[in-house]
């Protein structure tokens, strides 16, 4: 049996932080089983995640972004739209679409805050990988029953 493949979508905004989620994901799932896709920002993730899930090539799709208050738009609306879109992509395709999309209440462009979120994104990437593997295991168990 061919090992499962996974897609990982990451937003380019705050890539110095967001890319750490991929690092955490790859700690548990070998990089030769993961296809990585970049998008401009969080808002663009659900459409690509849906297309990747619908392709039939992936056991799961993970999507990572950091949505912060930039003072111009309501970041909470963007974050809600992204999470809703990712959930809908999974439900519509039957393929798990996992969100590593975070919206901190208070994010400051300081090295201290960036370091905290870089570390946190590694942890969240690991969590997404664990979830992808766990869902795949549960589905395999269900199919064997």
C-alpha positions as a LaTeX table, in Angstrom:
\begin{tabular}{lrrr}
\hline
Residue & $x$ (\AA) & $y$ (\AA) & $z$ (\AA) \\
\hline
Unk1 & 0.00 & 0.00 & 0.00 \\
Unk2 & 1.29 & 3.47 & $-0.89$ \\
Unk3 & 1.90 & 5.74 & 2.10 \\
Unk4 & $-0.60$ & 8.56 & 2.49 \\
Unk5 & 0.25 & 11.99 & 1.08 \\
Unk6 & $-0.58$ & 15.27 & 2.77 \\
Unk7 & $-0.94$ & 18.84 & 1.55 \\
Unk8 & 0.22 & 21.80 & 3.61 \\
Unk9 & $-0.99$ & 25.29 & 2.66 \\
Unk10 & 0.67 & 28.29 & 4.25 \\
Unk11 & $-0.04$ & 31.99 & 4.03 \\
Unk12 & 2.87 & 34.27 & 3.16 \\
Unk13 & 1.86 & 37.04 & 5.57 \\
Unk14 & 4.09 & 36.69 & 8.64 \\
Unk15 & 5.90 & 33.80 & 6.95 \\
Unk16 & 8.72 & 33.98 & 9.50 \\
Unk17 & 6.14 & 32.78 & 12.03 \\
Unk18 & 3.70 & 30.76 & 9.90 \\
Unk19 & 6.43 & 28.63 & 8.28 \\
Unk20 & 7.26 & 27.21 & 11.71 \\
Unk21 & 3.96 & 25.29 & 11.60 \\
Unk22 & 5.35 & 23.35 & 8.65 \\
Unk23 & 8.46 & 22.58 & 10.72 \\
Unk24 & 6.28 & 21.05 & 13.43 \\
Unk25 & 4.18 & 19.14 & 10.88 \\
Unk26 & 7.31 & 17.63 & 9.33 \\
Unk27 & 8.51 & 16.40 & 12.71 \\
Unk28 & 5.79 & 13.74 & 12.53 \\
Unk29 & 5.12 & 13.28 & 8.81 \\
Unk30 & 8.13 & 12.78 & 6.49 \\
Unk31 & 8.69 & 15.64 & 4.07 \\
Unk32 & 8.66 & 13.28 & 1.08 \\
Unk33 & 4.95 & 12.68 & 1.84 \\
Unk34 & 4.04 & 16.37 & 2.10 \\
Unk35 & 3.35 & 18.78 & $-0.77$ \\
Unk36 & 3.65 & 22.43 & 0.28 \\
Unk37 & 1.67 & 25.27 & $-1.27$ \\
Unk38 & 2.03 & 29.00 & $-0.59$ \\
Unk39 & $-0.80$ & 31.50 & $-0.85$ \\
Unk40 & $-0.69$ & 35.29 & $-0.41$ \\
Unk41 & $-2.70$ & 35.39 & 2.81 \\
Unk42 & $-5.15$ & 33.54 & 5.01 \\
Unk43 & $-8.20$ & 34.52 & 2.97 \\
Unk44 & $-6.88$ & 32.58 & $-0.03$ \\
Unk45 & $-6.42$ & 29.30 & 1.87 \\
Unk46 & $-9.94$ & 27.79 & 1.82 \\
Unk47 & $-10.27$ & 27.74 & $-1.96$ \\
Unk48 & $-6.91$ & 26.05 & $-2.49$ \\
Unk49 & $-7.54$ & 23.69 & 0.44 \\
Unk50 & $-10.84$ & 22.66 & $-1.13$ \\
Unk51 & $-9.21$ & 22.08 & $-4.52$ \\
Unk52 & $-6.41$ & 20.02 & $-2.97$ \\
Unk53 & $-8.86$ & 17.96 & $-0.93$ \\
Unk54 & $-11.09$ & 17.38 & $-3.96$ \\
Unk55 & $-8.11$ & 16.20 & $-6.04$ \\
Unk56 & $-8.17$ & 12.80 & $-4.34$ \\
Unk57 & $-4.39$ & 12.88 & $-3.88$ \\
Unk58 & $-4.28$ & 13.73 & $-0.17$ \\
Unk59 & $-5.31$ & 12.00 & 3.04 \\
Unk60 & $-5.54$ & 15.41 & 4.71 \\
Unk61 & $-4.86$ & 19.08 & 4.06 \\
Unk62 & $-3.41$ & 21.39 & 6.71 \\
Unk63 & $-3.59$ & 25.17 & 6.37 \\
Unk64 & $-1.56$ & 27.66 & 8.41 \\
Unk65 & $-1.88$ & 31.42 & 8.83 \\
Unk66 & $-1.50$ & 34.19 & 11.38 \\
Unk67 & $-4.31$ & 36.73 & 11.15 \\
Unk68 & $-3.56$ & 39.88 & 13.13 \\
Unk69 & $-5.22$ & 43.23 & 13.59 \\
Unk70 & $-3.62$ & 45.44 & 10.98 \\
Unk71 & $-5.81$ & 48.40 & 11.83 \\
Unk72 & $-7.35$ & 48.58 & 8.36 \\
Unk73 & $-9.85$ & 45.71 & 8.37 \\
Unk74 & $-11.62$ & 43.63 & 10.97 \\
Unk75 & $-9.23$ & 40.73 & 11.37 \\
Unk76 & $-11.78$ & 38.76 & 13.37 \\
Unk77 & $-14.09$ & 38.69 & 10.33 \\
Unk78 & $-11.26$ & 37.44 & 8.14 \\
Unk79 & $-10.30$ & 34.78 & 10.68 \\
Unk80 & $-13.91$ & 33.57 & 10.97 \\
Unk81 & $-14.30$ & 33.42 & 7.18 \\
Unk82 & $-11.07$ & 31.42 & 6.87 \\
Unk83 & $-11.97$ & 28.87 & 9.55 \\
Unk84 & $-15.51$ & 28.51 & 8.19 \\
Unk85 & $-14.14$ & 28.06 & 4.67 \\
Unk86 & $-11.62$ & 25.43 & 5.76 \\
Unk87 & $-14.31$ & 23.51 & 7.65 \\
Unk88 & $-16.63$ & 23.66 & 4.66 \\
Unk89 & $-13.84$ & 22.42 & 2.37 \\
Unk90 & $-13.41$ & 19.36 & 4.57 \\
Unk91 & $-17.11$ & 18.68 & 4.89 \\
Unk92 & $-17.77$ & 19.15 & 1.17 \\
Unk93 & $-14.94$ & 16.86 & 0.06 \\
Unk94 & $-14.86$ & 14.32 & 2.88 \\
Unk95 & $-11.12$ & 14.94 & 3.31 \\
Unk96 & $-9.90$ & 16.33 & 6.64 \\
Unk97 & $-8.91$ & 19.98 & 6.30 \\
Unk98 & $-7.04$ & 21.05 & 9.41 \\
Unk99 & $-6.63$ & 24.63 & 10.55 \\
Unk100 & $-3.45$ & 26.02 & 12.03 \\
Unk101 & $-4.89$ & 29.50 & 11.63 \\
Unk102 & $-4.41$ & 31.65 & 14.70 \\
Unk103 & $-5.81$ & 35.05 & 15.55 \\
Unk104 & $-4.13$ & 36.43 & 18.66 \\
Unk105 & $-5.97$ & 39.08 & 20.65 \\
Unk106 & $-2.82$ & 41.09 & 21.17 \\
Unk107 & 0.01 & 40.68 & 18.70 \\
Unk108 & 2.85 & 43.16 & 18.64 \\
Unk109 & 5.56 & 43.35 & 16.00 \\
Unk110 & 8.28 & 42.92 & 18.61 \\
Unk111 & 10.96 & 40.26 & 18.56 \\
Unk112 & 9.65 & 38.96 & 21.90 \\
Unk113 & 6.12 & 38.38 & 20.53 \\
Unk114 & 7.42 & 36.95 & 17.27 \\
Unk115 & 9.57 & 34.43 & 19.17 \\
Unk116 & 6.58 & 33.33 & 21.24 \\
Unk117 & 4.44 & 32.79 & 18.15 \\
Unk118 & 7.21 & 31.04 & 16.20 \\
Unk119 & 7.48 & 28.51 & 19.01 \\
Unk120 & 3.70 & 28.19 & 19.28 \\
Unk121 & 3.34 & 27.55 & 15.55 \\
Unk122 & 5.80 & 24.63 & 15.75 \\
Unk123 & 3.56 & 23.14 & 18.44 \\
Unk124 & 0.40 & 23.78 & 16.40 \\
Unk125 & 2.01 & 22.16 & 13.34 \\
Unk126 & 2.72 & 19.05 & 15.40 \\
Unk127 & $-0.89$ & 19.04 & 16.57 \\
Unk128 & $-2.14$ & 19.22 & 12.97 \\
Unk129 & 0.10 & 16.28 & 11.99 \\
Unk130 & $-1.16$ & 14.25 & 14.96 \\
Unk131 & $-4.75$ & 15.02 & 14.00 \\
Unk132 & $-4.14$ & 14.03 & 10.36 \\
Unk133 & $-2.59$ & 10.74 & 11.41 \\
Unk134 & $-5.27$ & 10.04 & 14.01 \\
Unk135 & $-8.14$ & 10.70 & 11.61 \\
Unk136 & $-6.47$ & 8.50 & 8.99 \\
Unk137 & $-6.06$ & 5.73 & 11.55 \\
Unk138 & $-9.68$ & 5.98 & 12.66 \\
Unk139 & $-10.89$ & 5.85 & 9.08 \\
Unk140 & $-8.72$ & 2.80 & 8.35 \\
Unk141 & $-10.09$ & 1.10 & 11.46 \\
Unk142 & $-13.63$ & 1.93 & 10.43 \\
Unk143 & $-13.03$ & 0.55 & 6.89 \\
Unk144 & $-11.62$ & $-2.69$ & 8.33 \\
Unk145 & $-14.59$ & $-3.21$ & 10.64 \\
\hline
\end{tabular}
